[in-house]
């Protein structure tokens, strides 16, 4: 049986509803990849069918250098569990992607220092960090230099969360064209062994974080929440009790604000709505799924969580969606929305 050159799954022509189906058994691509490449269609989603621990267990059994691809816009989701726990004693290089999505006001020096600090706080041991942007074209040579320095006659395995940019790196850094690249999580379905000069490069399925919005939301709504160009921050100056709604996904209540600045770093396609907290319940009950969209569920889940306030300036991070940077004096932060989405506070990135 042949392997699909797009996602790595074994091609079969028995079951049209199963992974790897193609009408022609000798096809180069399964039907799913063919339609993704040519039409941008998603026949079915594989984003919840992949086991992250199995992916890393297999990588740990290999004598290889690890390229760990991390989406800078979704940094905390990647850092939530130390990769060293699954890959002890492995040489790991972090490839931090999508630099070009972050505001120009964040300098490379400040970004580098921030990454080093967050890695240290999470007890992650790395050989180095390479930051790339512009679909990995900006930073390509640095990736190749890092591999040359640390490979030591071993193969290379590329790992990371879904949608972090692994397939884009394969295409634009290693000039591998026959892969499937899309906004949909779960594009790569199996290990793919690729010859690169005198070693093999292994592409792997992305890790699925079940507390990440990009995994939880319907695939048709991904284009509204995943940014595809540089973020333009939206700034609110808040006084008293204020609520900011992110579509119909999450609302954040900022209570007893005293000259509070709230800077929003999200996709420009996502509706951000400001209102008084006293009006927020009525707004959500009437407009959930109408004005306030996209949503995760048909009904509004009002599960309230309280977040810690970290000093005078800090970020509120929503896994898979973006973050708020909050500065000023306030009494309390409440989050309403699905409990499935991880939301944390951290030291301000910008």
C-alpha positions as a Markdown table, in Angstrom:
| # | Residue | x | y | z |
|---|---|---|---|---|
| 1 | Unk | 0.0 | 0.0 | 0.0 |
| 2 | Unk | 1.3 | 3.5 | -0.8 |
| 3 | Unk | 1.3 | 6.5 | 1.5 |
| 4 | Unk | -0.4 | 9.8 | 0.7 |
| 5 | Unk | 2.2 | 12.4 | -0.2 |
| 6 | Unk | 0.0 | 15.1 | 1.5 |
| 7 | Unk | -0.7 | 13.7 | 5.0 |
| 8 | Unk | 1.3 | 10.4 | 5.2 |
| 9 | Unk | -1.7 | 8.1 | 5.8 |
| 10 | Unk | -2.0 | 4.8 | 3.9 |
| 11 | Unk | -4.1 | 5.0 | 0.8 |
| 12 | Unk | -7.1 | 2.7 | 0.6 |
| 13 | Unk | -10.1 | 2.5 | -1.8 |
| 14 | Unk | -12.5 | 0.4 | 0.4 |
| 15 | Unk | -14.2 | 2.9 | 2.7 |
| 16 | Unk | -15.0 | 6.4 | 1.4 |
| 17 | Unk | -15.6 | 7.6 | 5.0 |
| 18 | Unk | -12.3 | 6.4 | 6.4 |
| 19 | Unk | -8.8 | 8.0 | 6.5 |
| 20 | Unk | -6.8 | 7.5 | 3.4 |
| 21 | Unk | -9.6 | 6.9 | 0.9 |
| 22 | Unk | -9.0 | 7.5 | -2.8 |
| 23 | Unk | -11.1 | 6.2 | -5.7 |
| 24 | Unk | -7.7 | 5.1 | -7.3 |
| 25 | Unk | -5.5 | 2.9 | -5.1 |
| 26 | Unk | -2.4 | 4.1 | -7.0 |
| 27 | Unk | -3.1 | 7.8 | -6.4 |
| 28 | Unk | -0.4 | 10.0 | -4.9 |
| 29 | Unk | -3.0 | 11.8 | -2.6 |
| 30 | Unk | -5.9 | 10.6 | -0.6 |
| 31 | Unk | -9.2 | 12.2 | -1.5 |
| 32 | Unk | -9.1 | 14.5 | 1.6 |
| 33 | Unk | -5.7 | 16.0 | 0.7 |
| 34 | Unk | -6.6 | 16.3 | -3.0 |
| 35 | Unk | -9.6 | 18.4 | -2.1 |
| 36 | Unk | -7.7 | 20.4 | 0.5 |
| 37 | Unk | -4.9 | 21.2 | -2.0 |
| 38 | Unk | -7.1 | 22.0 | -5.0 |
| 39 | Unk | -10.3 | 23.4 | -3.5 |
| 40 | Unk | -9.6 | 24.2 | 0.2 |
| 41 | Unk | -12.4 | 21.7 | 1.2 |
| 42 | Unk | -12.3 | 19.7 | 4.4 |
| 43 | Unk | -14.1 | 16.3 | 3.8 |
| 44 | Unk | -13.7 | 15.4 | 7.5 |
| 45 | Unk | -11.8 | 16.6 | 10.5 |
| 46 | Unk | -9.0 | 14.5 | 12.1 |
| 47 | Unk | -8.2 | 17.0 | 14.8 |
| 48 | Unk | -9.5 | 14.9 | 17.7 |
| 49 | Unk | -8.4 | 11.5 | 16.5 |
| 50 | Unk | -4.6 | 11.9 | 17.1 |
| 51 | Unk | -2.9 | 10.9 | 20.3 |
| 52 | Unk | -0.1 | 13.4 | 21.3 |
| 53 | Unk | 1.6 | 11.0 | 23.7 |
| 54 | Unk | 1.9 | 8.3 | 21.0 |
| 55 | Unk | 3.5 | 10.8 | 18.7 |
| 56 | Unk | 6.1 | 11.9 | 21.3 |
| 57 | Unk | 6.7 | 8.3 | 22.5 |
| 58 | Unk | 7.7 | 7.3 | 18.9 |
| 59 | Unk | 9.9 | 10.4 | 18.6 |
| 60 | Unk | 11.6 | 9.5 | 21.9 |
| 61 | Unk | 12.5 | 6.1 | 20.6 |
| 62 | Unk | 14.4 | 7.5 | 17.7 |
| 63 | Unk | 18.0 | 8.7 | 17.6 |
| 64 | Unk | 17.2 | 12.1 | 16.3 |
| 65 | Unk | 17.4 | 15.9 | 16.7 |
| 66 | Unk | 14.0 | 17.4 | 17.6 |
| 67 | Unk | 12.7 | 20.5 | 15.9 |
| 68 | Unk | 9.9 | 21.7 | 18.2 |
| 69 | Unk | 7.6 | 24.1 | 16.3 |
| 70 | Unk | 5.8 | 26.7 | 18.4 |
| 71 | Unk | 3.3 | 29.3 | 17.3 |
| 72 | Unk | 4.2 | 32.6 | 18.9 |
| 73 | Unk | 0.6 | 33.7 | 18.7 |
| 74 | Unk | -0.5 | 30.6 | 20.7 |
| 75 | Unk | 2.7 | 30.3 | 22.8 |
| 76 | Unk | 1.1 | 29.3 | 26.2 |
| 77 | Unk | -0.7 | 26.4 | 24.7 |
| 78 | Unk | 2.6 | 24.9 | 23.5 |
| 79 | Unk | 4.3 | 25.6 | 26.9 |
| 80 | Unk | 1.5 | 24.2 | 29.0 |
| 81 | Unk | 3.3 | 20.9 | 29.5 |
| 82 | Unk | 7.1 | 20.5 | 29.4 |
| 83 | Unk | 8.3 | 18.8 | 26.3 |
| 84 | Unk | 11.2 | 17.4 | 28.2 |
| 85 | Unk | 8.9 | 15.2 | 30.1 |
| 86 | Unk | 8.1 | 13.3 | 27.0 |
| 87 | Unk | 11.5 | 13.7 | 25.3 |
| 88 | Unk | 14.1 | 13.4 | 28.2 |
| 89 | Unk | 17.7 | 13.8 | 27.2 |
| 90 | Unk | 16.8 | 14.8 | 23.6 |
| 91 | Unk | 18.5 | 17.7 | 21.8 |
| 92 | Unk | 15.6 | 20.1 | 21.1 |
| 93 | Unk | 15.5 | 23.3 | 19.1 |
| 94 | Unk | 12.5 | 25.5 | 19.4 |
| 95 | Unk | 11.3 | 27.0 | 16.1 |
| 96 | Unk | 9.1 | 29.9 | 17.0 |
| 97 | Unk | 6.9 | 30.7 | 14.0 |
| 98 | Unk | 4.6 | 33.5 | 12.9 |
| 99 | Unk | 6.8 | 36.4 | 14.1 |
| 100 | Unk | 5.2 | 38.6 | 11.5 |
| 101 | Unk | 1.8 | 38.3 | 13.2 |
| 102 | Unk | 3.0 | 40.1 | 16.3 |
| 103 | Unk | 3.0 | 43.9 | 16.4 |
| 104 | Unk | 6.1 | 45.8 | 15.2 |
| 105 | Unk | 6.3 | 47.5 | 18.6 |
| 106 | Unk | 7.6 | 44.2 | 20.0 |
| 107 | Unk | 11.3 | 44.2 | 19.2 |
| 108 | Unk | 13.3 | 41.1 | 18.4 |
| 109 | Unk | 15.4 | 41.6 | 21.5 |
| 110 | Unk | 12.4 | 41.9 | 23.8 |
| 111 | Unk | 10.7 | 38.9 | 22.2 |
| 112 | Unk | 13.9 | 36.8 | 22.6 |
| 113 | Unk | 14.3 | 37.7 | 26.2 |
| 114 | Unk | 10.6 | 37.0 | 26.8 |
| 115 | Unk | 10.9 | 33.5 | 25.2 |
| 116 | Unk | 14.0 | 32.7 | 27.2 |
| 117 | Unk | 12.2 | 33.7 | 30.4 |
| 118 | Unk | 9.0 | 31.7 | 29.7 |
| 119 | Unk | 11.1 | 28.6 | 28.7 |
| 120 | Unk | 13.0 | 28.8 | 32.0 |
| 121 | Unk | 9.9 | 29.3 | 34.1 |
| 122 | Unk | 8.5 | 26.1 | 32.5 |
| 123 | Unk | 11.8 | 24.2 | 33.2 |
| 124 | Unk | 12.2 | 23.4 | 29.5 |
| 125 | Unk | 15.8 | 22.6 | 28.3 |
| 126 | Unk | 16.6 | 23.6 | 24.8 |
| 127 | Unk | 19.7 | 23.7 | 22.6 |
| 128 | Unk | 18.5 | 26.9 | 21.0 |
| 129 | Unk | 15.6 | 29.0 | 19.8 |
| 130 | Unk | 15.1 | 30.2 | 16.2 |
| 131 | Unk | 12.4 | 32.8 | 15.5 |
| 132 | Unk | 10.9 | 32.9 | 12.0 |
| 133 | Unk | 8.2 | 34.8 | 10.1 |
| 134 | Unk | 6.8 | 35.4 | 6.7 |
| 135 | Unk | 5.9 | 31.7 | 6.3 |
| 136 | Unk | 9.3 | 30.7 | 7.6 |
| 137 | Unk | 11.1 | 32.5 | 4.8 |
| 138 | Unk | 12.5 | 35.0 | 7.3 |
| 139 | Unk | 14.7 | 32.8 | 9.4 |
| 140 | Unk | 15.2 | 29.9 | 7.0 |
| 141 | Unk | 19.0 | 30.1 | 7.0 |
| 142 | Unk | 19.1 | 30.2 | 10.9 |
| 143 | Unk | 17.0 | 26.9 | 11.0 |
| 144 | Unk | 19.4 | 25.2 | 8.6 |
| 145 | Unk | 22.5 | 26.4 | 10.5 |
| 146 | Unk | 21.0 | 25.1 | 13.8 |
| 147 | Unk | 20.3 | 21.7 | 12.3 |
| 148 | Unk | 23.9 | 21.5 | 10.9 |
| 149 | Unk | 25.3 | 22.5 | 14.3 |
| 150 | Unk | 23.3 | 20.1 | 16.5 |
| 151 | Unk | 22.3 | 17.2 | 14.2 |
| 152 | Unk | 25.5 | 15.2 | 14.8 |
| 153 | Unk | 24.8 | 12.6 | 12.0 |
| 154 | Unk | 21.3 | 11.9 | 13.3 |
| 155 | Unk | 17.9 | 12.1 | 11.6 |
| 156 | Unk | 15.6 | 15.1 | 12.4 |
| 157 | Unk | 12.0 | 14.9 | 13.8 |
| 158 | Unk | 9.7 | 17.9 | 13.6 |
| 159 | Unk | 7.0 | 18.1 | 16.2 |
| 160 | Unk | 4.5 | 20.7 | 17.5 |
| 161 | Unk | 0.9 | 21.6 | 18.1 |
| 162 | Unk | -1.6 | 21.5 | 15.2 |
| 163 | Unk | -1.5 | 24.7 | 13.1 |
| 164 | Unk | 1.9 | 25.7 | 14.5 |
| 165 | Unk | 3.5 | 25.8 | 11.0 |
| 166 | Unk | 5.3 | 22.5 | 10.6 |
| 167 | Unk | 4.1 | 21.9 | 7.0 |
| 168 | Unk | 5.0 | 25.5 | 6.1 |
| 169 | Unk | 8.5 | 24.9 | 7.3 |
| 170 | Unk | 8.8 | 21.7 | 5.3 |
| 171 | Unk | 7.8 | 23.6 | 2.2 |
| 172 | Unk | 9.7 | 26.8 | 2.5 |
| 173 | Unk | 12.8 | 25.7 | 4.4 |
| 174 | Unk | 13.3 | 22.2 | 3.0 |
| 175 | Unk | 11.6 | 22.8 | -0.4 |
| 176 | Unk | 9.3 | 19.9 | 0.1 |
| 177 | Unk | 6.3 | 20.6 | -2.1 |
| 178 | Unk | 4.2 | 17.4 | -1.8 |
| 179 | Unk | 2.5 | 18.1 | 1.5 |
| 180 | Unk | -0.9 | 19.4 | 2.5 |
| 181 | Unk | -0.9 | 22.9 | 4.0 |
| 182 | Unk | -4.1 | 24.4 | 5.3 |
| 183 | Unk | -5.6 | 26.3 | 8.3 |
| 184 | Unk | -7.3 | 23.1 | 9.5 |
| 185 | Unk | -5.8 | 21.3 | 12.5 |
| 186 | Unk | -4.9 | 17.6 | 12.0 |
| 187 | Unk | -3.7 | 17.9 | 8.4 |
| 188 | Unk | -0.8 | 15.4 | 8.8 |
| 189 | Unk | -2.2 | 12.1 | 9.9 |
| 190 | Unk | 0.9 | 9.9 | 10.3 |
| 191 | Unk | 4.7 | 10.0 | 10.4 |
| 192 | Unk | 6.2 | 10.9 | 7.1 |
| 193 | Unk | 9.8 | 9.9 | 6.3 |
| 194 | Unk | 11.4 | 12.4 | 3.9 |
| 195 | Unk | 15.0 | 12.1 | 2.5 |
| 196 | Unk | 17.1 | 15.3 | 3.0 |
| 197 | Unk | 20.6 | 15.0 | 1.6 |
| 198 | Unk | 22.4 | 12.6 | 4.0 |
| 199 | Unk | 19.7 | 12.2 | 6.6 |
| 200 | Unk | 15.9 | 11.7 | 7.0 |
| 201 | Unk | 13.5 | 14.3 | 8.2 |
| 202 | Unk | 10.3 | 13.0 | 9.9 |
| 203 | Unk | 7.2 | 15.1 | 9.7 |
| 204 | Unk | 4.6 | 14.2 | 12.5 |
| 205 | Unk | 1.0 | 14.8 | 13.2 |
| 206 | Unk | 0.3 | 17.9 | 15.3 |
| 207 | Unk | -0.4 | 17.7 | 19.0 |
| 208 | Unk | -4.1 | 18.3 | 19.8 |
| 209 | Unk | -4.7 | 20.3 | 23.0 |
| 210 | Unk | -8.3 | 19.6 | 24.0 |
| 211 | Unk | -8.4 | 22.9 | 25.9 |
| 212 | Unk | -7.5 | 25.0 | 22.8 |
| 213 | Unk | -10.2 | 26.9 | 21.0 |
| 214 | Unk | -8.8 | 25.9 | 17.5 |
| 215 | Unk | -9.5 | 22.3 | 18.4 |
| 216 | Unk | -12.9 | 23.0 | 20.0 |
| 217 | Unk | -14.4 | 25.3 | 17.4 |
| 218 | Unk | -16.1 | 24.2 | 14.2 |
| 219 | Unk | -13.7 | 24.1 | 11.3 |
| 220 | Unk | -15.8 | 26.4 | 9.2 |
| 221 | Unk | -15.2 | 29.2 | 11.8 |
| 222 | Unk | -11.4 | 28.9 | 12.0 |
| 223 | Unk | -10.9 | 31.7 | 9.5 |
| 224 | Unk | -12.6 | 34.0 | 11.9 |
| 225 | Unk | -10.3 | 33.2 | 14.9 |
| 226 | Unk | -6.9 | 32.3 | 13.3 |
| 227 | Unk | -5.1 | 35.5 | 12.2 |
| 228 | Unk | -3.4 | 35.5 | 8.8 |
| 229 | Unk | -1.7 | 38.9 | 8.9 |
| 230 | Unk | -0.1 | 41.2 | 11.4 |
| 231 | Unk | -2.3 | 41.9 | 14.4 |
| 232 | Unk | -3.6 | 45.5 | 14.8 |
| 233 | Unk | -4.2 | 45.9 | 18.5 |
| 234 | Unk | -7.6 | 47.4 | 19.6 |
| 235 | Unk | -7.3 | 49.6 | 22.7 |
| 236 | Unk | -10.1 | 50.3 | 25.2 |
| 237 | Unk | -9.8 | 52.8 | 28.1 |
| 238 | Unk | -12.1 | 51.5 | 30.8 |
| 239 | Unk | -13.8 | 52.9 | 33.9 |
| 240 | Unk | -16.1 | 51.2 | 36.4 |
| 241 | Unk | -17.6 | 47.8 | 35.4 |
| 242 | Unk | -16.9 | 46.9 | 31.8 |
| 243 | Unk | -17.4 | 43.8 | 29.6 |
| 244 | Unk | -15.6 | 42.8 | 26.5 |
| 245 | Unk | -17.0 | 40.0 | 24.3 |
| 246 | Unk | -15.1 | 37.9 | 21.8 |
| 247 | Unk | -17.7 | 36.9 | 19.3 |
| 248 | Unk | -20.0 | 34.5 | 21.1 |
| 249 | Unk | -17.1 | 32.5 | 22.5 |
| 250 | Unk | -15.9 | 34.3 | 25.7 |
| 251 | Unk | -16.7 | 37.4 | 27.6 |
| 252 | Unk | -14.4 | 39.1 | 30.1 |
| 253 | Unk | -15.9 | 41.2 | 32.9 |
| 254 | Unk | -13.5 | 43.8 | 34.3 |
| 255 | Unk | -14.9 | 45.1 | 37.6 |
| 256 | Unk | -14.3 | 48.4 | 39.4 |
| 257 | Unk | -11.9 | 49.7 | 36.7 |
| 258 | Unk | -10.0 | 52.8 | 37.6 |
| 259 | Unk | -8.4 | 54.2 | 34.4 |
| 260 | Unk | -7.7 | 50.7 | 33.0 |
| 261 | Unk | -6.2 | 50.1 | 29.6 |
| 262 | Unk | -7.2 | 46.9 | 27.8 |
| 263 | Unk | -5.3 | 46.1 | 24.6 |
| 264 | Unk | -6.8 | 43.3 | 22.5 |
| 265 | Unk | -4.6 | 41.1 | 20.4 |
| 266 | Unk | -6.9 | 38.9 | 18.2 |
| 267 | Unk | -7.7 | 38.2 | 14.6 |
| 268 | Unk | -9.2 | 41.2 | 12.8 |
| 269 | Unk | -12.0 | 38.9 | 11.6 |
| 270 | Unk | -13.2 | 38.3 | 15.2 |
| 271 | Unk | -15.9 | 40.6 | 16.5 |
| 272 | Unk | -14.9 | 42.4 | 19.7 |
| 273 | Unk | -17.8 | 44.1 | 21.4 |
| 274 | Unk | -17.6 | 46.4 | 24.5 |
| 275 | Unk | -20.5 | 46.9 | 26.8 |
| 276 | Unk | -21.4 | 47.8 | 30.4 |
| 277 | Unk | -21.3 | 44.7 | 32.6 |
| 278 | Unk | -24.8 | 45.5 | 33.9 |
| 279 | Unk | -26.0 | 45.0 | 30.3 |
| 280 | Unk | -23.9 | 42.0 | 29.4 |
| 281 | Unk | -26.2 | 39.1 | 30.5 |
| 282 | Unk | -29.1 | 40.5 | 28.5 |
| 283 | Unk | -26.8 | 41.1 | 25.5 |
| 284 | Unk | -25.6 | 37.5 | 25.5 |
| 285 | Unk | -29.0 | 36.0 | 26.0 |
| 286 | Unk | -30.4 | 37.9 | 23.0 |
| 287 | Unk | -27.4 | 38.1 | 20.7 |
| 288 | Unk | -25.5 | 34.8 | 21.2 |
| 289 | Unk | -25.1 | 33.3 | 17.8 |
| 290 | Unk | -26.5 | 36.4 | 16.1 |
| 291 | Unk | -24.5 | 39.6 | 16.7 |
| 292 | Unk | -22.1 | 37.6 | 18.9 |
| 293 | Unk | -20.6 | 34.9 | 16.7 |
| 294 | Unk | -18.9 | 32.6 | 16.1 |
| 295 | Unk | -19.9 | 30.3 | 19.0 |
| 296 | Unk | -18.9 | 27.0 | 20.4 |
| 297 | Unk | -22.4 | 25.8 | 21.3 |
| 298 | Unk | -25.9 | 26.6 | 20.3 |
| 299 | Unk | -26.7 | 27.8 | 23.8 |
| 300 | Unk | -24.7 | 30.4 | 25.9 |
| 301 | Unk | -22.8 | 28.6 | 28.7 |
| 302 | Unk | -22.5 | 31.1 | 31.5 |
| 303 | Unk | -19.8 | 29.4 | 33.6 |
| 304 | Unk | -18.0 | 32.1 | 35.5 |
| 305 | Unk | -14.3 | 31.8 | 36.4 |
| 306 | Unk | -12.2 | 34.3 | 38.4 |
| 307 | Unk | -8.7 | 35.1 | 37.2 |
| 308 | Unk | -5.8 | 36.2 | 39.4 |
| 309 | Unk | -4.6 | 39.8 | 38.9 |
| 310 | Unk | -0.8 | 39.9 | 38.3 |
| 311 | Unk | 0.3 | 43.4 | 39.3 |
| 312 | Unk | -0.3 | 46.6 | 37.4 |
| 313 | Unk | 0.3 | 45.1 | 33.9 |
| 314 | Unk | -0.4 | 41.5 | 32.7 |
| 315 | Unk | -1.9 | 39.4 | 29.9 |
| 316 | Unk | -5.1 | 37.4 | 29.9 |
| 317 | Unk | -4.4 | 34.5 | 27.4 |
| 318 | Unk | -7.1 | 32.5 | 25.7 |
| 319 | Unk | -5.6 | 29.3 | 24.3 |
| 320 | Unk | -5.9 | 29.2 | 20.5 |
| 321 | Unk | -7.5 | 32.7 | 20.3 |
| 322 | Unk | -5.2 | 35.5 | 21.5 |
| 323 | Unk | -4.8 | 37.7 | 24.5 |
| 324 | Unk | -5.7 | 40.9 | 26.3 |
| 325 | Unk | -3.0 | 43.1 | 27.9 |
| 326 | Unk | -4.4 | 44.8 | 30.9 |
| 327 | Unk | -2.9 | 47.7 | 32.9 |
| 328 | Unk | -4.3 | 49.9 | 35.6 |
| 329 | Unk | -6.2 | 49.4 | 38.8 |
| 330 | Unk | -9.2 | 47.0 | 39.0 |
| 331 | Unk | -10.8 | 44.8 | 41.6 |
| 332 | Unk | -11.7 | 41.6 | 39.8 |
| 333 | Unk | -11.7 | 39.7 | 36.5 |
| 334 | Unk | -14.4 | 37.2 | 35.6 |
| 335 | Unk | -14.5 | 35.0 | 32.6 |
| 336 | Unk | -17.8 | 33.7 | 31.2 |
| 337 | Unk | -18.0 | 31.0 | 28.6 |
| 338 | Unk | -17.1 | 27.3 | 28.0 |
| 339 | Unk | -15.0 | 25.7 | 30.7 |
| 340 | Unk | -13.3 | 23.7 | 28.0 |
| 341 | Unk | -11.1 | 26.6 | 26.9 |
| 342 | Unk | -8.0 | 27.2 | 29.0 |
| 343 | Unk | -7.6 | 30.8 | 30.0 |
| 344 | Unk | -4.6 | 32.0 | 32.1 |
| 345 | Unk | -2.9 | 35.2 | 33.2 |
| 346 | Unk | 0.8 | 35.8 | 32.6 |
| 347 | Unk | 3.5 | 38.5 | 32.6 |
| 348 | Unk | 2.8 | 40.9 | 29.8 |
| 349 | Unk | 4.5 | 39.9 | 26.5 |
| 350 | Unk | 4.3 | 43.5 | 25.0 |
